[in-house]
Amino acid sequence: MWARGNKSRISPMEAAVVSVAQQFVNSKIQPGKVVVFIKPTCSYCRRTQQILCQLPFKQGFLEFVNINAARDTRKIQDYLEQLTGARTVPRIFISKHCIGGCSELIAMHENGELWMQLKGIRALQL
């Protein structure tokens, strides 16, 4: 099996791990929900958590996913890069759409766009 964009071969075992990583990420990203892939020791991830935890989310509409707790952190980040163009964390998804990382979240929070998007998916208690 050929790796996408790569001339080297990957083993069936590696392909299975990639598939498991894809399934894991895809199972978390859902319409109408905010999902943030994080590493707890990352300062940008902690800042993202601080910002989002200040907002009045309805129960079950916000999830932080610690990718360090997963078996194959590297494969998860590789798949996040395929999906979003970046493998860094945090990776923030609002209703299946990646808005980027902490810098993008801060900008959206400051200009009111974050509030509008969260209202649009009815994730907030108003």
Rosetta silent file (secondary structure, phi, psi, omega in degrees, C-alpha in Angstrom):
SEQUENCE: MWARGNKSRISPMEAAVVSVAQQFVNSKIQPGKVVVFIKPTCSYCRRTQQILCQLPFKQGFLEFVNINAARDTRKIQDYLEQLTGARTVPRIFISKHCIGGCSELIAMHENGELWMQLKGIRALQL
SCORE:     score description
SCORE:     0.000 S_00000001
   1 L     0.000  134.458  179.609    0.000    0.000    0.000 S_00000001
   2 E   -92.215  136.181  174.462    1.348    3.420   -0.911 S_00000001
   3 L   -74.596  140.911 -179.297    1.151    6.273    1.571 S_00000001
   4 L   -59.362  126.967  177.469   -0.631    9.299    0.157 S_00000001
   5 L    70.707   14.631 -175.366    1.871   11.757   -1.297 S_00000001
   6 L  -136.196  140.186 -179.311    4.757    9.504   -0.354 S_00000001
   7 L   -83.673  -12.573 -177.631    6.844    7.099   -2.423 S_00000001
   8 L   -83.173  155.393  178.150    7.516    4.765    0.500 S_00000001
   9 E   -87.766  147.891  171.410    5.431    1.739    1.303 S_00000001
  10 L  -116.312  146.874 -176.760    3.534    1.385    4.552 S_00000001
  11 L   -74.481  159.803  174.921    2.822   -1.972    6.077 S_00000001
  12 H   -56.617  -34.644  178.580   -0.716   -3.358    6.455 S_00000001
  13 H   -64.947  -43.427  177.302   -0.269   -2.912   10.226 S_00000001
  14 H   -64.135  -39.434  177.799    0.575    0.791    9.746 S_00000001
  15 H   -62.210  -38.981  178.588   -2.410    1.162    7.409 S_00000001
  16 H   -65.442  -39.482  178.868   -4.645   -0.352   10.097 S_00000001
  17 H   -65.485  -42.757  176.769   -3.284    2.106   12.661 S_00000001
  18 H   -58.565  -44.914 -179.911   -3.935    5.005   10.271 S_00000001
  19 H   -61.575  -41.265  178.209   -7.443    3.704    9.780 S_00000001
  20 H   -63.799  -41.427  178.029   -7.983    3.470   13.549 S_00000001
  21 H   -62.381  -43.551  178.367   -6.732    7.061   13.934 S_00000001
  22 H   -61.973  -45.204  179.639   -9.111    8.221   11.191 S_00000001
  23 H   -61.971  -41.497  179.816  -12.018    6.389   12.791 S_00000001
  24 H   -60.759  -51.809 -179.082  -11.166    7.882   16.181 S_00000001
  25 H   -62.790  -48.789 -178.323  -11.015   11.462   14.878 S_00000001
  26 H   -61.582  -32.167  179.587  -14.074   11.080   12.646 S_00000001
  27 H   -70.452  -24.178 -179.188  -16.099    9.626   15.530 S_00000001
  28 H   -84.935  -36.428 -176.395  -15.417   12.740   17.611 S_00000001
  29 L   -80.010  114.303 -175.005  -16.177   15.387   14.969 S_00000001
  30 L  -134.378  151.389  176.008  -19.955   15.738   14.828 S_00000001
  31 L   -62.797  143.233  175.737  -22.489   18.232   13.491 S_00000001
  32 L    76.311   11.936 -175.867  -23.778   20.657   16.102 S_00000001
  33 L  -133.584  151.443  174.081  -20.871   20.037   18.465 S_00000001
  34 E  -105.297  124.426 -179.612  -17.574   21.730   19.327 S_00000001
  35 E  -126.422  132.347 -178.973  -14.621   19.343   19.530 S_00000001
  36 E  -125.956  119.651  176.016  -11.093   20.377   20.427 S_00000001
  37 E   -87.312  125.094 -172.085   -8.131   18.039   20.022 S_00000001
  38 E  -135.085  167.159  163.339   -5.567   18.907   22.698 S_00000001
  39 L  -124.643  124.082 -173.171   -2.437   17.928   24.571 S_00000001
  40 L   -58.409  -26.813 -178.244   -2.806   18.899   28.259 S_00000001
  41 L   -85.306   -5.510 -177.913    0.762   20.222   28.570 S_00000001
  42 L   -80.462  125.338 -178.314    0.370   22.603   25.612 S_00000001
  43 H   -65.673  -34.509  177.804   -0.049   26.241   26.680 S_00000001
  44 H   -67.060  -36.039  177.437   -2.142   27.048   23.576 S_00000001
  45 H   -66.727  -42.067  178.804   -4.446   24.150   24.419 S_00000001
  46 H   -64.320  -39.997  177.816   -4.852   25.381   27.993 S_00000001
  47 H   -63.969  -42.035  177.290   -5.658   28.904   26.740 S_00000001
  48 H   -59.687  -44.659  178.579   -8.222   27.455   24.325 S_00000001
  49 H   -61.920  -41.668  179.227   -9.821   25.522   27.177 S_00000001
  50 H   -59.593  -47.023 -178.471   -9.969   28.666   29.329 S_00000001
  51 H   -62.508  -50.651 -175.224  -11.734   30.647   26.605 S_00000001
  52 H   -69.255  -34.334 -178.965  -14.257   27.950   25.731 S_00000001
  53 H   -71.789  -13.357  175.769  -15.000   26.971   29.338 S_00000001
  54 L   -80.630  -14.117 -176.875  -16.082   30.573   30.055 S_00000001
  55 L   -89.695  149.884 -175.585  -18.919   30.250   27.546 S_00000001
  56 L   -82.791   68.714  179.319  -22.366   28.910   28.528 S_00000001
  57 E   -69.579  143.983  169.225  -22.322   25.647   26.561 S_00000001
  58 L   -69.292  153.313  178.203  -25.237   23.261   26.792 S_00000001
  59 L   -54.995  128.842  175.008  -24.393   19.891   28.306 S_00000001
  60 L    84.929    2.239 -178.053  -22.631   17.645   25.772 S_00000001
  61 L   -97.142   -5.065  179.019  -21.952   20.328   23.148 S_00000001
  62 E  -131.585  128.209  178.510  -18.255   20.849   24.002 S_00000001
  63 E  -136.229  131.834  172.249  -15.639   18.108   24.127 S_00000001
  64 E  -103.180  126.189 -177.303  -11.904   18.274   24.693 S_00000001
  65 E  -111.471  111.550  178.801  -10.099   15.231   23.315 S_00000001
  66 E   -78.671  105.262 -176.919   -6.695   14.533   24.871 S_00000001
  67 H   -76.082  -14.754  174.589   -4.745   12.953   22.026 S_00000001
  68 H   -68.877  -24.589  179.330   -1.896   12.003   24.392 S_00000001
  69 H   -77.501  -16.084  179.596   -4.281    9.516   25.982 S_00000001
  70 L   -80.060  159.736 -177.462   -4.750    7.787   22.624 S_00000001
  71 L   -67.296  -41.625 -174.669   -2.457    4.984   21.533 S_00000001
  72 L  -122.119   75.098  179.995   -1.091    6.624   18.405 S_00000001
  73 H   -53.969  -44.902 -177.741   -0.820   10.355   18.953 S_00000001
  74 H   -60.944  -42.673 -179.692    1.419   10.774   15.895 S_00000001
  75 H   -67.285  -36.166  177.100   -1.064    9.029   13.576 S_00000001
  76 H   -64.147  -44.830  178.787   -3.902   11.160   14.946 S_00000001
  77 H   -65.712  -36.014  175.931   -1.886   14.309   14.267 S_00000001
  78 H   -61.317  -42.897  179.990   -1.028   13.033   10.779 S_00000001
  79 H   -69.279  -39.016  175.913   -4.725   12.564   10.062 S_00000001
  80 H   -59.791  -36.155  177.088   -5.577   15.988   11.507 S_00000001
  81 H   -65.428  -40.533  176.485   -3.012   17.405    9.083 S_00000001
  82 H   -60.339  -41.856 -177.297   -4.754   15.641    6.183 S_00000001
  83 H   -72.859  -39.878 -166.351   -8.085   17.097    7.293 S_00000001
  84 H  -119.461  -12.512 -176.577   -7.026   20.613    8.209 S_00000001
  85 L    89.244   -1.337  178.289   -3.603   21.341    6.760 S_00000001
  86 L  -143.299  143.724 -179.821   -1.982   21.463   10.218 S_00000001
  87 L  -106.358   -0.045 -179.483   -0.986   18.793   12.699 S_00000001
  88 L   -74.867  158.859  174.456   -0.506   21.150   15.639 S_00000001
  89 L  -115.934  153.210    2.146   -2.870   21.299   18.581 S_00000001
  90 L   -74.730  152.278  168.862   -5.275   22.589   19.498 S_00000001
  91 E  -115.977  118.991 -172.048   -7.362   21.746   16.433 S_00000001
  92 E  -110.923  125.732  178.515  -10.828   23.202   16.950 S_00000001
  93 E  -116.506  128.617  172.720  -13.904   21.953   15.107 S_00000001
  94 E  -114.266  111.692  179.721  -17.261   23.705   15.197 S_00000001
  95 L    50.283   54.817  176.447  -19.947   21.489   13.715 S_00000001
  96 L    73.119    1.722  179.672  -17.476   19.463   11.588 S_00000001
  97 E  -109.243  123.938  178.466  -15.675   22.613   10.343 S_00000001
  98 E   -78.501  123.368  177.676  -12.114   23.237   11.524 S_00000001
  99 E   -92.324   -9.880 -179.377  -11.646   26.867   12.527 S_00000001
 100 E   117.946 -138.527 -177.355   -7.925   26.392   13.196 S_00000001
 101 L  -119.885 -153.083 -174.952   -6.094   26.685   16.491 S_00000001
 102 H   -62.431  -43.305 -178.621   -5.801   28.987   19.474 S_00000001
 103 H   -60.720  -42.897  178.919   -4.917   32.138   17.504 S_00000001
 104 H   -66.701  -38.894  178.023   -7.962   31.770   15.271 S_00000001
 105 H   -62.177  -45.769  179.732  -10.170   31.090   18.301 S_00000001
 106 H   -60.032  -46.077  179.437   -8.931   34.229   20.052 S_00000001
 107 H   -60.669  -44.320  179.605   -9.564   36.350   16.951 S_00000001
 108 H   -65.990  -36.720  178.880  -13.078   34.912   16.556 S_00000001
 109 H   -65.356  -43.457 -177.715  -13.775   35.423   20.259 S_00000001
 110 H   -70.238  -33.227 -177.936  -12.657   39.057   20.106 S_00000001
 111 H   -95.491    2.675  176.196  -14.634   39.946   16.963 S_00000001
 112 L    87.352   -6.597 -178.397  -17.842   38.159   18.014 S_00000001
 113 H   -66.203  -35.704  179.313  -17.727   35.545   15.264 S_00000001
 114 H   -60.187  -48.781  179.618  -17.245   32.701   17.766 S_00000001
 115 H   -57.575  -43.957 -178.748  -20.427   33.643   19.633 S_00000001
 116 H   -64.722  -42.962  179.195  -22.372   33.834   16.366 S_00000001
 117 H   -65.375  -40.319 -179.943  -21.173   30.429   15.159 S_00000001
 118 H   -68.477  -37.167  173.853  -21.960   28.812   18.504 S_00000001
 119 H   -64.156  -39.802 -178.519  -25.420   30.395   18.518 S_00000001
 120 H   -61.114  -31.180  178.020  -25.887   29.168   14.952 S_00000001
 121 L   -98.839    7.003  177.894  -25.405   25.537   15.982 S_00000001
 122 L    57.219   41.766 -179.373  -27.452   26.074   19.165 S_00000001
 123 L   -89.855  -12.138 -174.503  -24.574   24.992   21.391 S_00000001
 124 E  -104.823  149.321  172.159  -25.090   27.745   23.970 S_00000001
 125 L   -85.961  113.186 -178.062  -27.544   28.164   26.819 S_00000001
 126 L  -115.141    0.000    0.000  -29.148   31.523   26.137 S_00000001
